Amino acid sequence: MAAHLVLALDAPLMSFGGDMVDAYGVVRDFPARSMIAGLVANALGWDRADGDAHQALQARLIMGAARAREGQRIRDFQTAKLEAADQGWTTRGAPEGRAGGASTYDSPHIRYRDADADALVVVALRLDPAEQEPTLDQVAQALERPARPLFLGRKPFLPAAPLLAGRVEAATVPDALRAALALVCPQQAAPVRAQWPLGEGRVAHDRVAEWTDERHWPGGVHAGLRRVVLGRLAPQPAVQAEAQSKGPDTGGIGA
Protein backbone atom coordinates (compact mmCIF):
# COMPACT_ATOMS: atom_id res chain seq x y z
CA MET A 1 0.00 0.00 0.00
CA ALA A 2 1.23 3.47 -0.85
CA ALA A 3 0.02 6.92 0.14
CA HIS A 4 -1.71 8.92 -2.60
CA LEU A 5 -2.80 12.54 -2.45
CA VAL A 6 -6.33 13.28 -3.66
CA LEU A 7 -6.91 16.46 -5.65
CA ALA A 8 -10.40 17.73 -6.51
CA LEU A 9 -10.19 19.93 -9.60
CA ASP A 10 -13.44 21.86 -9.32
CA ALA A 11 -13.88 25.16 -11.16
CA PRO A 12 -16.39 27.11 -13.26
CA LEU A 13 -13.92 26.71 -16.17
CA MET A 14 -10.87 24.50 -16.59
CA SER A 15 -8.74 23.37 -19.52
CA PHE A 16 -6.40 20.43 -19.95
CA GLY A 17 -4.48 21.52 -23.02
CA GLY A 18 -3.92 19.08 -25.87
CA ASP A 19 -2.06 19.36 -29.17
CA MET A 20 -2.46 22.82 -30.72
CA VAL A 21 -3.78 22.65 -34.29
CA ASP A 22 -3.43 25.94 -36.22
CA ALA A 23 -5.65 28.43 -34.36
CA TYR A 24 -7.50 25.76 -32.37
CA GLY A 25 -6.53 25.32 -28.73
CA VAL A 26 -8.15 21.95 -28.05
CA VAL A 27 -8.37 20.33 -24.63
CA ARG A 28 -8.19 16.76 -23.36
CA ASP A 29 -10.50 14.97 -20.97
CA PHE A 30 -7.80 14.42 -18.34
CA PRO A 31 -4.96 16.61 -17.01
CA ALA A 32 -1.53 16.06 -18.51
CA ARG A 33 1.30 14.74 -16.40
CA SER A 34 3.17 17.96 -17.17
CA MET A 35 0.22 20.06 -15.98
CA ILE A 36 0.05 18.37 -12.57
CA ALA A 37 3.84 18.62 -12.25
CA GLY A 38 3.63 22.34 -13.05
CA LEU A 39 0.72 22.82 -10.64
CA VAL A 40 2.70 21.23 -7.80
CA ALA A 41 5.84 23.20 -8.71
CA ASN A 42 3.86 26.44 -8.68
CA ALA A 43 2.46 25.59 -5.26
CA LEU A 44 6.00 24.94 -4.02
CA GLY A 45 7.07 28.34 -5.31
CA TRP A 46 9.50 27.09 -7.92
CA ASP A 47 10.50 29.34 -10.79
CA ARG A 48 10.00 28.38 -14.43
CA ALA A 49 13.78 28.52 -14.82
CA ASP A 50 14.10 25.54 -12.43
CA GLY A 51 13.92 23.18 -15.39
CA ASP A 52 15.89 20.32 -13.89
CA ALA A 53 13.78 20.32 -10.71
CA HIS A 54 10.59 20.30 -12.77
CA GLN A 55 11.90 17.44 -14.88
CA ALA A 56 12.80 15.36 -11.82
CA LEU A 57 9.38 16.00 -10.26
CA GLN A 58 7.57 14.98 -13.44
CA ALA A 59 9.61 11.77 -13.66
CA ARG A 60 8.58 10.81 -10.10
CA LEU A 61 4.90 11.62 -10.58
CA ILE A 62 2.59 8.59 -10.75
CA MET A 63 -0.97 9.79 -11.28
CA GLY A 64 -4.42 9.10 -12.64
CA ALA A 65 -7.63 11.06 -13.00
CA ALA A 66 -11.38 10.44 -13.10
CA ARG A 67 -14.17 12.68 -14.38
CA ALA A 68 -16.56 12.71 -11.43
CA ARG A 69 -18.70 15.36 -13.15
CA GLU A 70 -18.49 15.71 -16.90
CA GLY A 71 -19.60 19.32 -17.20
CA GLN A 72 -19.88 20.84 -20.67
CA ARG A 73 -17.24 21.38 -23.35
CA ILE A 74 -17.35 24.94 -24.67
CA ARG A 75 -15.38 26.86 -27.31
CA ASP A 76 -14.33 30.48 -26.92
CA PHE A 77 -13.90 32.57 -30.09
CA GLN A 78 -11.20 35.18 -29.53
CA THR A 79 -10.02 38.08 -31.69
CA ALA A 80 -7.32 40.68 -31.21
CA LYS A 81 -6.44 43.65 -33.42
CA LEU A 82 -2.67 44.01 -33.48
CA GLU A 83 -0.53 46.87 -34.70
CA ALA A 84 3.06 46.89 -35.88
CA ALA A 85 4.28 48.34 -32.59
CA ASP A 86 2.50 45.75 -30.43
CA GLN A 87 4.67 43.41 -28.39
CA GLY A 88 3.89 40.49 -26.14
CA TRP A 89 5.81 38.81 -23.35
CA THR A 90 6.81 35.19 -23.83
CA THR A 91 7.74 32.36 -21.46
CA ARG A 92 11.36 33.09 -22.38
CA GLY A 93 11.13 36.35 -20.46
CA ALA A 94 11.68 38.59 -23.50
CA PRO A 95 9.21 40.67 -25.55
CA GLU A 96 8.18 39.36 -28.95
CA GLY A 97 7.24 41.65 -31.82
CA ARG A 98 5.83 41.13 -35.31
CA ALA A 99 7.74 41.24 -38.58
CA GLY A 100 4.90 41.11 -41.13
CA GLY A 101 4.21 43.67 -43.81
CA ALA A 102 1.67 46.47 -43.47
CA SER A 103 -1.17 44.39 -44.94
CA THR A 104 -0.78 41.71 -42.26
CA TYR A 105 -2.27 44.13 -39.71
CA ASP A 106 -5.48 44.77 -41.64
CA SER A 107 -7.32 41.77 -40.16
CA PRO A 108 -7.65 40.74 -36.51
CA HIS A 109 -5.82 37.79 -35.04
CA ILE A 110 -8.37 34.96 -34.64
CA ARG A 111 -8.15 31.88 -32.44
CA TYR A 112 -10.40 29.33 -30.76
CA ARG A 113 -9.89 28.08 -27.20
CA ASP A 114 -11.79 25.14 -25.72
CA ALA A 115 -12.56 24.63 -22.03
CA ASP A 116 -14.73 22.51 -19.73
CA ALA A 117 -17.48 24.30 -17.82
CA ASP A 118 -18.73 23.04 -14.42
CA ALA A 119 -16.64 19.85 -14.49
CA LEU A 120 -15.17 18.01 -11.53
CA VAL A 121 -12.05 15.93 -12.07
CA VAL A 122 -10.53 13.87 -9.26
CA VAL A 123 -6.77 13.19 -9.33
CA ALA A 124 -4.85 10.59 -7.28
CA LEU A 125 -1.07 10.92 -7.25
CA ARG A 126 2.01 9.58 -5.53
CA LEU A 127 5.75 10.20 -5.88
CA ASP A 128 8.29 7.47 -6.63
CA PRO A 129 10.77 7.22 -4.96
CA ALA A 130 8.79 8.41 -1.97
CA GLU A 131 11.76 9.40 0.20
CA GLN A 132 13.16 12.04 -2.16
CA GLU A 133 12.30 15.70 -1.84
CA PRO A 134 9.83 17.10 -2.32
CA THR A 135 8.06 14.43 -0.33
CA LEU A 136 4.34 13.77 -0.50
CA ASP A 137 3.92 15.58 2.82
CA GLN A 138 5.75 18.62 1.47
CA VAL A 139 3.55 18.61 -1.63
CA ALA A 140 0.43 18.38 0.55
CA GLN A 141 1.57 21.33 2.67
CA ALA A 142 2.29 23.36 -0.47
CA LEU A 143 -1.15 22.62 -1.92
CA GLU A 144 -2.77 23.68 1.35
CA ARG A 145 -0.78 26.92 1.47
CA PRO A 146 0.54 27.53 -2.06
CA ALA A 147 3.35 30.00 -2.61
CA ARG A 148 1.39 31.52 -5.51
CA PRO A 149 -2.21 31.43 -6.77
CA LEU A 150 -3.03 28.16 -8.52
CA PHE A 151 -5.09 27.78 -11.68
CA LEU A 152 -6.45 24.89 -13.75
CA GLY A 153 -4.98 25.15 -17.23
CA ARG A 154 -5.15 28.91 -17.81
CA LYS A 155 -4.55 31.74 -15.39
CA PRO A 156 -8.18 32.97 -15.34
CA PHE A 157 -9.41 29.45 -14.45
CA LEU A 158 -9.28 29.59 -10.67
CA PRO A 159 -10.40 26.66 -8.47
CA ALA A 160 -13.78 26.94 -6.77
CA ALA A 161 -12.52 25.06 -3.68
CA PRO A 162 -9.21 23.97 -2.12
CA LEU A 163 -7.47 21.50 -4.43
CA LEU A 164 -6.26 19.09 -1.75
CA ALA A 165 -9.17 16.86 -0.73
CA GLY A 166 -7.26 14.35 1.39
CA ARG A 167 -5.11 11.25 1.02
CA VAL A 168 -5.74 7.53 0.62
CA GLU A 169 -3.69 4.36 0.98
CA ALA A 170 -3.87 2.09 -2.06
CA ALA A 171 -1.73 -0.43 -3.93
CA THR A 172 -2.38 1.02 -7.40
CA VAL A 173 -3.55 4.23 -9.00
CA PRO A 174 -6.96 2.75 -10.03
CA ASP A 175 -7.56 1.64 -6.44
CA ALA A 176 -6.54 5.11 -5.25
CA LEU A 177 -8.96 6.68 -7.73
CA ARG A 178 -11.82 4.46 -6.52
CA ALA A 179 -11.13 5.54 -2.95
CA ALA A 180 -10.69 9.18 -4.04
CA LEU A 181 -14.09 9.17 -5.76
CA ALA A 182 -15.72 7.81 -2.60
CA LEU A 183 -13.96 10.50 -0.58
CA VAL A 184 -14.81 13.45 -2.83
CA CYS A 185 -18.24 12.31 -4.07
CA PRO A 186 -19.71 10.10 -1.33
CA GLN A 187 -23.18 10.05 -2.90
CA GLN A 188 -22.01 8.91 -6.31
CA ALA A 189 -22.18 5.19 -7.16
CA ALA A 190 -22.06 4.95 -10.95
CA PRO A 191 -18.76 4.25 -12.73
CA VAL A 192 -17.06 7.25 -14.34
CA ARG A 193 -14.47 7.69 -17.06
CA ALA A 194 -10.90 7.48 -15.82
CA GLN A 195 -7.30 7.35 -17.02
CA TRP A 196 -4.17 5.93 -15.33
CA PRO A 197 -0.67 4.70 -16.31
CA LEU A 198 -0.28 1.35 -18.03
CA GLY A 199 1.14 -1.17 -15.55
CA GLU A 200 -1.03 0.02 -12.66
CA GLY A 201 -3.84 -2.45 -13.31
CA ARG A 202 -6.59 -3.15 -15.86
CA VAL A 203 -10.39 -3.28 -15.78
CA ALA A 204 -13.05 -4.80 -18.01
CA HIS A 205 -13.69 -3.07 -21.35
CA ASP A 206 -10.72 -0.72 -21.00
CA ARG A 207 -8.32 0.30 -23.76
CA VAL A 208 -4.70 1.38 -24.03
CA ALA A 209 -3.79 4.72 -25.62
CA GLU A 210 -0.54 6.58 -26.32
CA TRP A 211 -0.35 10.10 -24.96
CA THR A 212 2.12 12.92 -25.44
CA ASP A 213 1.49 14.77 -22.19
CA GLU A 214 4.97 15.28 -20.79
CA ARG A 215 7.20 18.31 -21.04
CA HIS A 216 10.95 18.58 -21.50
CA TRP A 217 11.25 21.32 -18.93
CA PRO A 218 14.88 22.40 -19.52
CA GLY A 219 14.14 22.81 -23.24
CA GLY A 220 10.69 24.33 -22.75
CA VAL A 221 8.91 22.02 -25.20
CA HIS A 222 6.45 19.15 -24.93
CA ALA A 223 7.95 15.79 -25.82
CA GLY A 224 7.81 12.13 -24.92
CA LEU A 225 5.27 9.37 -25.33
CA ARG A 226 3.69 7.25 -22.62
CA ARG A 227 1.01 4.57 -22.59
CA VAL A 228 -2.09 4.99 -20.45
CA VAL A 229 -5.24 2.99 -19.74
CA LEU A 230 -8.69 4.47 -20.36
CA GLY A 231 -11.60 2.79 -18.57
CA ARG A 232 -14.43 3.24 -16.10
CA LEU A 233 -14.09 3.12 -12.32
CA ALA A 234 -16.73 3.06 -9.60
CA PRO A 235 -16.24 4.70 -6.18
CA GLN A 236 -15.01 2.34 -3.48
CA PRO A 237 -13.91 3.39 0.01
CA ALA A 238 -10.26 2.77 0.81
CA VAL A 239 -8.97 0.87 3.82
CA GLN A 240 -7.45 4.09 5.06
CA ALA A 241 -8.59 7.55 4.00
CA GLU A 242 -7.83 10.91 5.57
CA ALA A 243 -10.14 13.77 4.56
CA GLN A 244 -9.07 17.38 4.75
CA SER A 245 -11.27 19.71 6.80
CA LYS A 246 -13.77 21.54 4.62
CA GLY A 247 -15.34 23.65 7.34
CA PRO A 248 -18.91 23.17 8.52
CA ASP A 249 -20.04 21.51 5.25
CA THR A 250 -18.27 18.16 4.85
CA GLY A 251 -20.79 16.60 2.52
CA GLY A 252 -18.18 16.18 -0.19
CA ILE A 253 -17.29 18.25 -3.22
CA GLY A 254 -19.75 17.81 -6.05
CA ALA A 255 -22.29 16.01 -3.85
QUIGIFEN-V658225 format. One record per residue. N is the residue number from 0. RES is the residue in three letters. SS is DSSP state (H for helix, E for strand, C for the rest). PSI is psi in degrees with one decimal (* if undefined). D_CENTER is the distance of its C-alpha to the mean C-alpha in Angstrom with 1 decimal. Layout:
# QUIGIFEN-V658225
n:res:ss:psi:d_center
N:RES:SS:PSI:D_CENTER
N:RES:SS:PSI:D_CENTER
This chain:
# QUIGIFEN-V658225
n:res:ss:psi:d_center
0:MET:C:140.0:24.0
1:ALA:E:149.4:21.1
2:ALA:E:135.4:19.2
3:HIS:E:135.7:15.5
4:LEU:E:145.2:13.5
5:VAL:E:122.8:12.2
6:LEU:E:134.6:9.5
7:ALA:E:104.6:10.1
8:LEU:E:98.0:7.8
9:ASP:E:118.3:11.1
10:ALA:E:154.0:12.1
11:PRO:E:-38.3:14.9
12:LEU:E:140.1:12.8
13:MET:E:158.2:9.2
14:SER:C:129.6:8.4
15:PHE:C:93.2:6.3
16:GLY:E:137.5:9.1
17:GLY:C:-155.4:11.5
18:ASP:C:124.9:15.0
19:MET:C:130.7:16.9
20:VAL:E:107.2:20.3
21:ASP:C:-119.3:23.0
22:ALA:C:9.7:22.3
23:TYR:E:115.7:19.6
24:GLY:E:84.8:16.0
25:VAL:C:162.7:14.7
26:VAL:E:159.4:11.3
27:ARG:C:170.2:10.1
28:ASP:C:-21.6:10.0
29:PHE:C:149.0:7.0
30:PRO:C:141.8:3.6
31:ALA:C:154.3:5.6
32:ARG:H:-37.9:7.0
33:SER:H:-33.4:7.8
34:MET:H:-45.5:4.7
35:ILE:H:-37.7:4.5
36:ALA:H:-44.4:8.1
37:GLY:H:-36.7:8.5
38:LEU:H:-46.2:7.2
39:VAL:H:-43.6:9.7
40:ALA:H:-39.0:12.2
41:ASN:H:-40.4:12.4
42:ALA:H:-35.6:13.1
43:LEU:H:-13.5:15.6
44:GLY:C:14.8:17.2
45:TRP:C:153.9:17.1
46:ASP:C:153.1:18.3
47:ARG:C:-26.7:17.0
48:ALA:C:-12.2:20.3
49:ASP:C:60.8:19.4
50:GLY:H:-41.8:18.5
51:ASP:H:-38.7:20.0
52:ALA:H:-42.3:18.2
53:HIS:H:-43.3:14.8
54:GLN:H:-42.6:16.0
55:ALA:H:-38.9:17.4
56:LEU:H:-45.3:14.3
57:GLN:H:-39.4:12.3
58:ALA:H:-29.5:15.4
59:ARG:H:-13.9:15.5
60:LEU:E:117.1:12.1
61:ILE:E:116.1:12.7
62:MET:E:159.2:10.0
63:GLY:E:167.8:9.9
64:ALA:E:154.0:8.6
65:ALA:E:139.0:11.2
66:ARG:E:91.3:11.8
67:ALA:E:-31.6:14.2
68:ARG:E:122.0:15.1
69:GLU:C:-37.9:15.0
70:GLY:C:-153.8:15.8
71:GLN:E:131.2:17.2
72:ARG:E:125.0:16.2
73:ILE:E:161.0:17.9
74:ARG:E:126.7:19.0
75:ASP:E:127.9:20.0
76:PHE:E:118.7:23.1
77:GLN:E:140.0:23.5
78:THR:E:151.9:26.6
79:ALA:E:128.2:27.8
80:LYS:C:116.0:31.4
81:LEU:C:148.4:31.7
82:GLU:C:167.0:34.8
83:ALA:C:-31.6:36.1
84:ALA:C:-6.9:35.7
85:ASP:C:140.2:32.1
86:GLN:C:152.5:29.6
87:GLY:E:149.3:25.9
88:TRP:E:141.4:24.0
89:THR:C:172.1:21.8
90:THR:C:-11.6:19.3
91:ARG:C:-4.7:22.5
92:GLY:C:17.9:24.0
93:ALA:C:146.3:26.9
94:PRO:E:149.4:27.9
95:GLU:E:126.6:28.0
96:GLY:C:-168.3:30.9
97:ARG:C:145.0:32.2
98:ALA:C:11.8:35.1
99:GLY:C:164.9:36.0
100:GLY:C:176.3:39.4
101:ALA:H:-34.8:40.6
102:SER:H:-19.2:40.0
103:THR:H:-10.6:36.3
104:TYR:H:3.3:35.9
105:ASP:C:-33.3:37.7
106:SER:C:152.2:34.7
107:PRO:C:156.8:31.4
108:HIS:E:125.5:28.1
109:ILE:E:136.7:26.3
110:ARG:E:160.2:22.7
111:TYR:E:135.7:20.5
112:ARG:E:121.2:16.9
113:ASP:E:158.6:15.2
114:ALA:E:163.5:12.9
115:ASP:E:128.3:12.5
116:ALA:E:132.4:14.9
117:ASP:E:38.0:15.3
118:ALA:E:160.5:12.7
119:LEU:E:117.4:11.5
120:VAL:E:126.2:8.8
121:VAL:E:131.2:9.6
122:VAL:E:136.4:8.0
123:ALA:E:130.0:10.9
124:LEU:E:151.0:11.0
125:ARG:E:168.9:14.1
126:LEU:E:134.7:15.5
127:ASP:C:119.9:18.4
128:PRO:C:147.3:21.0
129:ALA:C:-25.1:20.6
130:GLU:C:-14.9:23.4
131:GLN:C:159.7:22.1
132:GLU:C:143.6:20.8
133:PRO:C:140.8:18.4
134:THR:C:171.1:19.0
135:LEU:H:-36.2:16.9
136:ASP:H:-41.0:19.2
137:GLN:H:-38.6:18.6
138:VAL:H:-42.8:14.8
139:ALA:H:-44.1:15.6
140:GLN:H:-39.4:18.1
141:ALA:H:-37.6:15.9
142:LEU:H:-30.4:13.3
143:GLU:H:-38.9:16.5
144:ARG:C:75.8:18.1
145:PRO:C:147.7:15.8
146:ALA:C:-27.0:17.8
147:ARG:C:163.1:16.4
148:PRO:C:140.6:14.8
149:LEU:C:150.1:11.1
150:PHE:E:161.7:9.4
151:LEU:C:79.9:6.6
152:GLY:C:-57.9:7.0
153:ARG:C:152.1:10.7
154:LYS:C:-34.1:13.0
155:PRO:C:-12.0:14.8
156:PHE:C:82.8:11.9
157:LEU:E:144.3:12.5
158:PRO:C:147.6:11.7
159:ALA:C:-10.6:14.8
160:ALA:C:163.9:15.0
161:PRO:C:138.4:14.2
162:LEU:C:-38.2:10.8
163:LEU:E:116.2:12.8
164:ALA:E:-11.2:14.7
165:GLY:E:-161.7:16.7
166:ARG:E:153.2:17.1
167:VAL:E:156.3:18.8
168:GLU:E:124.2:21.1
169:ALA:E:155.7:20.7
170:ALA:C:-31.4:22.0
171:THR:C:166.2:19.2
172:VAL:H:-44.1:15.5
173:PRO:H:-40.8:16.9
174:ASP:H:-39.1:19.2
175:ALA:H:-37.8:16.6
176:LEU:H:-40.0:14.7
177:ARG:H:-44.5:18.1
178:ALA:H:-36.8:18.9
179:ALA:H:-39.4:15.6
180:LEU:H:-41.2:16.4
181:ALA:H:-32.8:19.9
182:LEU:H:-44.5:18.9
183:VAL:H:-36.8:16.6
184:CYS:C:72.6:18.7
185:PRO:C:-20.3:22.2
186:GLN:C:-2.8:24.0
187:GLN:C:135.3:22.0
188:ALA:C:-22.1:23.8
189:ALA:C:147.0:23.0
190:PRO:C:149.3:20.8
191:VAL:E:161.7:17.4
192:ARG:E:139.2:15.5
193:ALA:E:164.0:13.3
194:GLN:E:137.9:12.2
195:TRP:E:165.8:12.9
196:PRO:E:144.1:14.6
197:LEU:C:137.5:18.2
198:GLY:C:-6.6:20.7
199:GLU:C:9.0:19.1
200:GLY:C:157.4:21.3
201:ARG:C:159.8:22.2
202:VAL:C:168.5:23.0
203:ALA:C:141.0:25.5
204:HIS:C:26.0:24.9
205:ASP:C:178.1:21.7
206:ARG:E:156.1:21.2
207:VAL:E:135.8:19.9
208:ALA:E:158.6:18.0
209:GLU:E:125.6:17.5
210:TRP:E:140.8:14.2
211:THR:C:89.6:14.0
212:ASP:C:24.7:10.4
213:GLU:C:159.9:11.6
214:ARG:E:138.7:13.1
215:HIS:E:93.7:16.6
216:TRP:C:-42.5:16.2
217:PRO:C:-34.6:19.9
218:GLY:C:-15.1:20.6
219:GLY:C:24.9:17.8
220:VAL:E:157.2:17.2
221:HIS:E:132.8:14.9
222:ALA:C:164.8:16.9
223:GLY:C:153.0:17.2
224:LEU:C:132.1:17.2
225:ARG:E:156.2:16.2
226:ARG:E:133.6:17.2
227:VAL:E:163.1:15.2
228:VAL:E:133.7:16.8
229:LEU:E:123.3:16.2
230:GLY:E:-168.1:18.2
231:ARG:E:137.0:18.8
232:LEU:E:142.5:18.7
233:ALA:C:146.3:20.8
234:PRO:C:140.5:20.4
235:GLN:C:120.7:22.6
236:PRO:C:142.5:23.3
237:ALA:C:165.8:22.9
238:VAL:C:-41.1:26.0
239:GLN:C:127.8:24.6
240:ALA:E:135.4:22.0
241:GLU:E:111.6:21.7
242:ALA:E:143.2:20.5
243:GLN:C:149.7:19.8
244:SER:C:131.0:22.4
245:LYS:C:21.7:21.5
246:GLY:C:-154.7:24.9
247:PRO:C:-25.6:27.6
248:ASP:C:104.9:25.4
249:THR:C:30.3:23.9
250:GLY:C:-7.4:23.9
251:GLY:C:138.5:20.2
252:ILE:C:134.6:17.3
253:GLY:C:6.5:17.8
254:ALA:C:*:21.2
